[in-house]
Structures are given as C-alpha cells and as structure tokens.
Amino acid sequence: MTVLVDASEEKRTSPAHFRPDPLTWAGAALVVVAALLPWASHVLPGGAYPDRATLQFFDAPHLVTGFRLHLVLLGLAGLAGRARRPAGIGAIVIAAVHLAFLIGLGAPSVGGPVALVGGALLVWRRPAVPALSLPLPGRLPAWGALLVAFAGLLWLVSQTLTAGGQSRATNPYGGAEFLAFCGFAFALVAVLSAYGVLRWLAALTQRHRIFAFTVMLACALLLPVTGAGTGYWMTVASTIGVYAATAIGLNIVVGLAGLLDLGYVAFLGIGAFTAANLAHSVPFPVAALAGAAVAGVFGVVVGAPTLRVRGDYLAIVTLAFGEIFFRAAQNDIGGLTGGVNAIPGIPPITLFGQAFNQPVGALPGGFLYYGLAVLMVAAAMVVLVNLKNSRTGRAWEAIREDEDVARAMGVRTGRAKILAFLVGATMAGLAGAVFAHKLGTVGYESFDFSESVTLLAAVILGGMGTVPGAVVGASLLFVLPEKLREFSDYRLMLFGLALILIMRFRPRGLVSSS
C-alpha cells in the first residue's frame, strides 16, 4: 500500500527517479555533522553540553543521544523528498533554541551555527524535487496499524512531558531541551502529514471508530508505566484531564452552537464549590452529580438571555456572569466559598479504602486521579460525538452558520441554544467536582476571567467543533506554561509566540474539522 500517491504520478515519484539536488545534500550533511560537533565553548557540567568534543557523544550502547540524535535523524530525513522542508525547519528550531540558550550563558561553539546553516539549506526554495512515496505493507491489518499509531502517540506524549526534566533544580538546561524536542516532534508530525500518513490514519480511525477509541483509551491509561509515570507528571496529567473535559463542554457551546461564552469557567467553579460543601456529608459520586446538576441549572439561567441576544451582546452577558460569580466567591456570599480563606480540607476520593492520592503498588501517587480524569475525558468525548451526529448537533451547527436561516427551516433555536448551555455547564460542573477533590482545597482564584480565556483559546487552537481538538488544545495550553517555567521572565513571551505561530500556520486549529 502506498500513501497519498496518485497513479498518474507513480512513475515520477518512484525512488529510481528521485535525485536530491546539491543544496539538499549539503544541508543534510551539515545537519548530521553538527550533531557531532561541540556546542559549548567551555565546561557546562551536568547537562547536554559536555566539555569534550565529538567522541564523548558516542556513549555505548546509544551512540548519539538527545538533541544530537534528533539532528542526525532530521538530516537523513532531509534527503527524502517531501520530508526536506519539515526536517529543515525542525533542525533550525533545535539549533536556534540551543544556540540562544548558550549565547545567554556566553558559551556558544560551532555546533549551533553549522546546524542552522544546514537547516536553512534544506528549507531553501529550490526547483520542485520529485517526492518519494511512503510505502506501507499492503496487507497491514487495520488493528495493527491503529495499535502502532497509538503506541507511537503514547511514546510522543511521554517524551514531550519528560523532555528537560521537572525543574531547573534537576536540570538547568531543561527549558532548552524541551523546546528543542518540540521542534523535533513538529518535524516528525509534519513529515508524516506530508506523506499522507496522518490522513490515512484518520480515515482508518473513522472506519473503525470503536476499536480506535478503545486502543486510544488503553494507551492513555498506560501513560503511568512510561517515563512520565511519576507523581509529579500524574498530577500534571490529571489536571490537564480536568481542563480537557471542561474544554469539551465549552466546545459544545462555542464550537458546535457558535455561542461565544466568556464566563464559562464559572460553571467549573460552581461544580467545585458544590462538591466541596458536600464532601464531608455524602460520597463522592453524589457530590459530583450534585455539582454537575447545580452547574447545569446555572447553565440554563445563563442560556435564557440567548433567546433575545446574540453575538457581541451574548459575549457581554456571559462575561458579566463570570465576573459576578468571581466576585461572589471572593466575598464568600452565603458562606459557601470560603472567600479569601478558600475551602480547605476536602477529603480525597476513596475506592474500597484506597485513597486516590496515594500510590497503588508500584504505580505512582496520583495514578487513580489520572485514571479518573482519563475516563471522564473519554465519557465527554463519547457525549460530544453522539451529540454532534444527532439531530440536536445538526441543529446547533445550523444555528452556528446562520441562526435566522435555521429558524426559517424549522429549527427551534431557543430550545437548542439553552440545551447547549445546559450540556456544556453540566460537563464543567462534573469536572469541577473532580478538580476540588483532587486539589483538596478550592478557592476563588482558580476561576477568574483569565481561565475562561485560556479555555476558549484551547477550543480555538485545538479546532472548534472537533472531537479531539479540545483535548489537544487544553493539553498544549497547560503543558507549555508548566514546561516554560525554566525561562522565568520570558515564559509568557515564549508562550504567546508559540500560540501566534500555531494560529499562523494552522488557522483552523491543530485538528481541523475539514
């Protein structure tokens, strides 16, 4: 089987007709050679830049390791037609990040500039070069392809989380290593996309949705047995899961129904405070359902004005609701939020006497919370898929495209819009209940306007109206700030730059519905 190769192009895309031009050979060679050169001019102990050159990087049995291995792989990939430009961009990112970091330390050497020149030669516009097709086994079963694909995704997620370590105390070069790995990951995904592998896998997933979903869920639950299986990363991953489930609910309101909600985080807070107040008197399932129900009721209340307002005016209404909730929680109106003292001492979730914040055998602490977050996200995705493909989902999409036309076609727009707020708020309330028990304390600071903006950005960056888009967007927006703490004052600038680049090159989101 061959991916993304038209029959009429079979002859010109065959390996026999492919000839890399001299600049491609030169660029690939420079990128590979750069991996074997010293990158620092003097001793920087304990990190990615040892003081001796070349031969020290060949540490058996792994030979060239870390970002140098990535450069070697990108240099070789640069010889393969369509992979040339993505490989060059990846090499430039890796070189630029490390070179900027080393210049800041006053210790740059020859490796970085050589890699930059090599990457630039690979990216440099040349006459069209015939592209090598990517052959795949003709009899590769669907289940085998999906297993390999999701196992590769699990590896990529684990490597992304652990790239650069946990903190500057454990690895002073962690920030640079993380950004460099992101450059390699981008190049890898871009190469697969250029050869049509991602499109092929998407079509395969559509044909075998239940099996693909099961494999994806199993791979997600296997994250604790990878390099990311520590208490720290389980805490980060479970927090991402909570926000991903919340973003899926917002995706229904904004992505499917087209209703701009700027106060959505208030529903997360309502669920959290409701569960926190009930935590000592009822079991967690009851508290979680109560939090979801109360948030759903408030969703209907907020959705009611949509019968009369739309567009910018609706955004103002939801913004006002979010601000009212924040101020009410800050002032402890009704004695339900704790005000500036928050609500401490929320007991952890327990199952058969096992607290979710404690290790389970060899598994790290927080594994059970992570598993619960994965199941919650999976359930939210199932709800979103079924609603999107239902009559209600089609009504939401009609309202999003043109509400007046939808009404003229017989769609009960008022009912549909209120239902969108109800479902979205209920999902956020359920996620808020898990959020409160996971943290053990809940305060108003977690639900300010910036959180609503972050959730909205997650939906837009991931891809509005898409099933995995909200999960991808939430993961990106909550992993990047955590990993960029190494850059201190430049963290927010780099974070914003990353978002701008994503929207520049993927304006419809990382997971486009088209």
C-alpha positions in Angstrom: 0.0 0.0 0.0 1.3 3.5 -0.9 0.1 6.6 0.9 -1.0 9.7 -1.0 0.5 8.9 -4.3 -1.7 9.4 -7.4 -1.5 6.7 -10.1 -0.5 9.3 -12.7 2.5 10.3 -10.6 3.7 6.8 -9.8 6.5 6.9 -12.4 7.9 10.3 -11.5 7.7 9.6 -7.7 9.4 6.3 -7.8 12.7 6.0 -5.9 14.6 5.5 -9.2 13.6 9.0 -10.4 14.4 10.8 -7.2 17.7 12.8 -7.1 18.4 15.2 -4.2 19.9 18.4 -5.5 23.4 19.5 -4.3 22.0 22.0 -1.8 19.8 19.2 -0.2 22.9 17.0 0.1 24.9 19.8 1.6 22.2 20.8 4.1 21.6 17.2 5.2 25.4 16.7 5.6 25.8 19.9 7.7 22.9 18.9 10.0 24.4 15.5 10.6 27.9 16.8 11.1 26.6 19.5 13.5 25.3 16.7 15.8 28.9 15.5 16.2 30.5 18.9 16.9 30.9 20.7 20.3 28.1 23.1 21.1 29.6 24.8 24.1 32.9 26.6 24.2 33.7 25.7 27.8 32.7 23.3 30.6 28.9 23.3 31.4 28.7 20.2 33.7 25.7 18.1 34.3 23.8 18.7 31.2 23.5 18.4 27.4 26.8 20.2 26.7 29.9 18.2 27.9 33.2 19.9 27.6 35.0 17.5 25.3 34.1 17.2 21.6 32.8 14.5 19.2 33.8 11.2 20.7 32.3 11.9 24.1 28.9 11.9 22.4 29.3 8.3 21.4 28.2 6.6 24.6 27.5 2.9 24.0 25.0 1.5 23.5 23.0 4.5 22.5 25.7 6.3 20.4 24.5 9.8 19.6 21.8 10.8 22.1 19.4 13.6 22.9 19.0 16.5 20.6 22.1 15.3 18.6 20.3 12.1 17.7 17.3 14.2 16.6 19.6 16.2 14.4 21.0 13.1 12.8 17.5 11.7 12.1 16.4 15.0 10.6 19.5 15.3 8.5 18.8 11.8 7.0 15.1 12.6 6.6 16.0 15.8 4.7 17.1 13.6 1.7 13.7 12.1 1.3 11.7 14.5 -0.9 8.7 15.8 0.9 10.5 15.5 4.2 13.1 18.0 3.2 11.4 21.2 4.4 9.9 19.8 7.7 13.3 18.3 8.5 15.0 21.6 7.8 12.5 23.6 10.0 13.0 21.1 12.8 16.8 21.4 12.6 16.5 25.2 12.6 14.3 25.1 15.7 16.7 22.8 17.6 19.7 24.8 16.6 18.2 28.2 17.4 16.9 27.2 20.8 20.2 25.7 22.0 22.2 28.5 20.4 20.2 31.2 22.0 20.5 29.4 25.4 24.2 29.1 25.0 24.7 32.7 23.9 22.9 33.7 27.1 25.5 31.7 29.0 28.3 33.1 27.0 29.4 29.7 25.8 28.4 29.2 22.1 30.5 27.0 19.9 30.4 25.7 16.3 27.7 23.1 16.5 24.7 25.5 16.6 25.7 27.7 13.6 26.5 24.7 11.5 23.1 23.2 12.2 21.4 26.5 11.4 23.1 26.7 8.1 22.3 23.1 7.3 18.6 23.5 8.2 18.4 26.7 6.1 19.8 24.9 3.1 17.1 22.2 3.5 14.4 24.8 3.7 15.7 27.0 0.9 13.3 27.2 -2.0 14.6 25.1 -5.0 13.0 23.8 -8.2 10.4 21.1 -7.4 12.0 17.9 -6.4 10.0 14.7 -7.1 8.8 13.3 -3.8 9.4 9.7 -2.6 6.2 7.9 -1.8 6.0 6.2 1.6 5.3 2.5 1.1 3.3 0.7 3.7 2.7 -3.1 3.9 -0.2 -3.9 1.6 -1.7 -6.4 4.0 -1.2 -4.4 7.2 -4.4 -5.1 9.2 -6.3 -2.1 10.5 -6.0 -3.2 14.1 -2.2 -3.5 13.7 -1.9 0.0 12.1 -4.0 1.6 14.8 -2.0 -0.2 17.6 1.2 1.1 16.1 -0.1 4.6 15.6 -1.5 5.0 19.2 1.6 3.4 20.7 3.7 5.9 18.8 1.4 8.7 20.1 1.8 7.4 23.7 5.6 7.5 23.2 5.4 11.0 21.8 3.3 12.3 24.8 5.6 10.6 27.3 8.7 12.1 25.7 7.1 15.6 25.5 6.2 15.5 29.2 9.6 14.3 30.4 11.8 16.3 27.9 14.0 18.6 30.0 13.1 17.0 33.4 10.8 18.5 36.0 12.5 21.7 37.2 15.6 23.9 36.9 16.9 22.3 40.1 17.2 18.9 38.5 18.2 20.1 35.0 19.5 23.7 34.4 19.1 23.1 30.6 15.6 21.7 30.8 13.8 24.6 29.1 16.1 24.5 26.1 15.9 20.7 25.8 12.1 20.8 26.0 11.7 23.4 23.2 14.3 21.6 21.1 12.3 18.3 21.4 9.2 20.2 20.4 11.0 21.2 17.2 11.8 17.6 16.5 8.2 16.5 17.3 6.9 19.1 15.0 9.2 17.9 12.2 8.2 14.3 12.8 4.4 15.1 12.6 5.0 17.4 9.6 6.8 14.6 7.7 4.0 12.1 8.4 1.5 14.7 7.3 3.4 15.5 4.1 3.3 11.8 3.1 -0.4 11.5 3.9 0.1 9.1 6.8 -2.0 11.2 9.2 -4.8 11.5 6.6 -4.7 7.7 6.1 -4.8 7.1 9.8 -7.7 9.5 10.3 -9.7 7.6 7.6 -8.8 4.3 9.2 -9.9 5.6 12.6 -13.3 6.7 11.1 -13.9 3.3 9.7 -13.0 1.5 12.9 -14.1 4.1 15.5 -15.0 1.8 18.4 -11.7 -0.2 18.1 -9.7 3.0 17.7 -11.3 4.6 20.7 -10.7 1.5 22.8 -7.0 1.4 21.8 -6.6 5.2 22.5 -8.2 4.8 25.9 -5.9 1.8 26.7 -2.8 3.8 25.6 -3.9 6.8 27.7 -4.2 4.5 30.8 -0.7 3.1 30.1 1.0 6.5 30.5 1.9 5.8 34.1 4.1 2.9 33.1 6.2 5.1 30.7 8.9 7.6 31.6 6.1 10.0 32.7 4.9 7.6 35.4 5.9 9.8 38.4 3.7 11.5 41.0 4.6 14.9 39.5 3.6 14.1 36.0 0.5 12.2 37.1 -0.6 15.4 38.9 0.0 17.5 35.8 -1.7 15.0 33.6 -4.8 14.7 35.8 -5.1 18.5 35.9 -4.9 18.5 32.1 -7.6 15.9 32.1 -9.9 18.1 34.2 -9.4 21.1 31.9 -9.7 19.0 28.8 -13.1 17.7 30.0 -14.2 21.3 30.7 -12.9 22.4 27.3 -15.0 19.7 25.6 -18.1 21.2 27.3 -17.1 24.6 26.0 -16.6 23.1 22.6 -20.3 22.2 22.5 -21.3 25.8 23.3 -18.7 27.6 21.1 -17.6 25.1 18.6 -20.9 23.4 17.7 -23.6 26.0 18.6 -21.5 29.1 17.9 -22.4 30.8 21.2 -19.5 32.9 22.5 -19.1 32.3 26.2 -16.6 34.4 28.1 -17.5 33.3 31.6 -17.5 29.5 31.1 -15.0 28.9 33.9 -17.8 29.9 36.4 -19.5 26.6 35.8 -16.3 24.7 36.7 -16.2 26.8 39.9 -19.9 26.1 40.7 -19.3 22.3 40.4 -16.1 22.6 42.5 -17.7 24.6 45.3 -20.9 22.4 45.4 -18.8 19.3 45.7 -16.5 20.9 48.3 -19.5 21.8 50.5 -20.9 18.3 50.3 -17.6 16.4 50.6 -17.9 15.6 54.3 -21.5 14.6 54.2 -22.1 12.5 51.1 -20.0 10.1 49.0 -18.1 11.5 46.0 -20.4 10.2 43.3 -23.3 12.0 44.9 -21.3 15.2 45.4 -20.1 15.0 41.8 -23.7 14.6 40.4 -24.9 17.4 42.6 -22.1 19.7 41.3 -23.0 18.8 37.7 -26.7 19.4 38.4 -26.2 22.7 40.0 -23.9 23.9 37.3 -26.5 22.7 34.7 -29.2 24.8 36.4 -27.0 27.9 36.2 -26.3 27.0 32.6 -30.0 27.2 31.8 -30.2 30.5 33.7 -27.3 31.9 31.6 -28.6 30.4 28.4 -32.0 32.1 28.8 -30.8 35.5 27.6 -29.7 33.8 24.4 -33.3 33.9 23.3 -33.1 37.6 22.9 -29.4 38.4 22.4 -26.6 37.1 20.2 -23.1 37.8 19.0 -21.3 40.5 21.0 -24.2 41.1 23.3 -24.2 37.4 24.3 -20.5 37.6 25.0 -21.1 40.6 27.3 -23.9 38.7 29.2 -21.6 35.6 29.7 -18.7 37.9 30.7 -20.9 39.6 33.3 -22.0 36.2 34.7 -18.4 35.1 35.1 -17.4 38.3 36.8 -20.5 38.1 39.1 -19.6 34.6 40.1 -15.9 35.5 40.7 -16.8 38.5 43.0 -19.5 36.5 44.8 -16.9 33.7 45.5 -14.3 36.2 46.6 -16.7 37.8 49.1 -18.0 34.5 50.4 -21.6 35.5 49.8 -23.8 32.9 51.5 -20.8 31.4 53.3 -20.4 28.8 50.5 -17.0 29.6 49.0 -14.7 30.5 52.0 -13.8 33.8 50.4 -10.1 34.6 50.8 -9.6 31.6 53.0 -11.0 29.2 50.4 -12.4 25.8 51.4 -9.6 23.6 52.7 -9.5 20.0 53.9 -11.6 18.4 51.1 -11.1 14.7 51.6 -9.6 12.7 48.6 -11.7 10.3 46.7 -11.6 6.8 48.1 -12.5 3.4 46.5 -12.6 0.3 48.7 -10.4 2.1 51.2 -7.8 3.2 48.7 -7.3 7.0 48.6 -6.8 8.3 45.1 -3.9 10.5 46.1 -1.8 7.5 47.4 0.4 5.1 45.4 -1.1 1.9 44.2 1.6 -0.8 44.4 4.4 0.2 42.1 2.2 2.8 40.4 2.9 6.5 41.4 0.7 8.6 43.7 -2.0 10.3 41.7 -2.4 7.4 39.3 -6.0 6.9 40.3 -6.9 10.6 39.8 -5.2 10.4 36.4 -7.2 7.3 35.6 -10.4 9.0 36.7 -9.6 12.1 34.6 -8.9 9.8 31.5 -12.3 8.1 32.0 -14.0 11.5 32.4 -12.5 12.8 29.2 -13.4 9.6 27.4 -17.0 9.9 28.5 -17.1 13.6 27.5 -15.8 12.7 24.0 -18.4 10.0 23.6 -21.1 12.5 24.6 -19.7 15.1 22.1 -19.5 12.6 19.2 -23.1 11.3 19.8 -24.5 14.8 20.1 -22.6 16.1 17.1 -24.0 13.3 14.9 -27.5 13.7 16.2 -30.5 15.8 15.2 -29.6 18.2 18.1 -26.0 18.5 16.8 -27.1 19.4 13.3 -29.5 22.0 14.8 -26.5 23.5 16.7 -24.4 23.6 13.6 -27.3 25.3 11.7 -27.5 27.9 14.4 -23.8 28.5 14.2 -23.8 29.0 10.5 -26.9 31.3 10.3 -29.5 31.4 13.1 -32.1 33.2 11.0 -32.0 30.6 8.3 -32.0 27.8 10.8 -35.2 29.3 12.4 -36.8 29.6 8.9 -36.1 25.9 8.3 -38.0 24.9 11.4 -35.1 24.6 14.0 -36.3 25.5 17.5 -33.3 27.8 18.0 -34.2 29.0 21.6 -34.5 25.4 22.9 -31.4 24.3 21.1 -29.3 27.1 22.5 -30.4 26.6 26.1 -29.7 22.9 25.7 -26.2 23.7 24.5 -25.6 25.8 27.7 -27.1 23.0 29.8 -24.9 20.2 28.5 -21.8 22.3 28.5 -22.3 23.6 32.0 -23.1 20.1 33.3 -19.8 18.8 31.9 -17.9 21.6 33.5 -19.7 21.1 36.8 -18.7 17.4 36.8 -15.1 18.3 36.0 -15.2 20.9 38.8 -16.2 18.2 41.4 -13.1 16.1 40.4 -11.0 19.3 40.5 -12.0 20.1 44.1 -11.3 16.6 45.5 -8.0 16.3 43.6 -6.6 19.6 45.0 -8.0 19.1 48.5 -8.8 22.8 48.6 -10.7 25.2 46.3 -10.6 29.0 46.2 -12.0 31.7 44.0 -8.6 32.5 42.5 -8.9 29.4 40.2 -11.9 30.8 38.4 -11.0 34.3 37.2 -11.5 35.7 33.7 -8.1 34.6 32.5 -9.1 30.9 33.0 -12.2 31.4 30.8 -9.9 33.0 28.1 -7.5 30.0 28.4 -10.3 27.5 28.0 -11.6 29.4 25.0 -8.1 29.5 23.5 -7.9 25.8 24.0 -11.0 25.2 22.0 -9.9 27.6 19.2 -6.4 26.3 19.0 -7.4 22.7 19.1 -10.1 23.1 16.4 -13.7 24.3 17.1 -16.3 21.6 16.7 -13.8 18.7 16.5 -13.8 15.8 19.0 -10.1 15.6 19.8 -9.5 19.3 19.3 -10.4 20.5 22.8 -8.2 17.8 24.3 -5.2 18.7 22.2 -5.7 22.4 22.8 -6.1 22.0 26.6 -3.0 19.8 26.7 -1.0 22.3 24.8 -2.1 25.3 26.8 -1.5 23.7 30.2 1.7 21.9 29.4 3.5 24.8 27.7 3.4 27.2 30.8 4.5 24.3 33.1 7.5 23.4 30.9 8.5 27.0 30.2 8.9 27.9 33.9 12.7 27.5 33.2 12.7 30.7 31.2 11.4 32.8 34.1 10.6 36.3 32.8 10.5 35.2 29.2 8.0 32.4 29.9 4.8 34.3 28.9 6.5 35.8 25.9 7.5 32.4 24.6 4.1 31.0 25.4 2.4 33.8 23.4 4.9 33.4 20.5 4.0 29.7 20.3 0.3 30.4 20.1 0.9 33.0 17.4 2.9 30.6 15.3 0.2 27.9 15.7 -2.6 30.2 14.6 -0.4 31.4 11.7 0.3 28.0 10.3 -2.9 26.2 11.5 -5.6 28.9 11.4 -8.4 26.4 11.7 -6.8 24.7 14.7 -4.5 21.8 15.2 -7.3 19.4 14.5 -9.3 20.9 11.7 -12.8 19.7 11.0 -12.0 19.8 7.3 
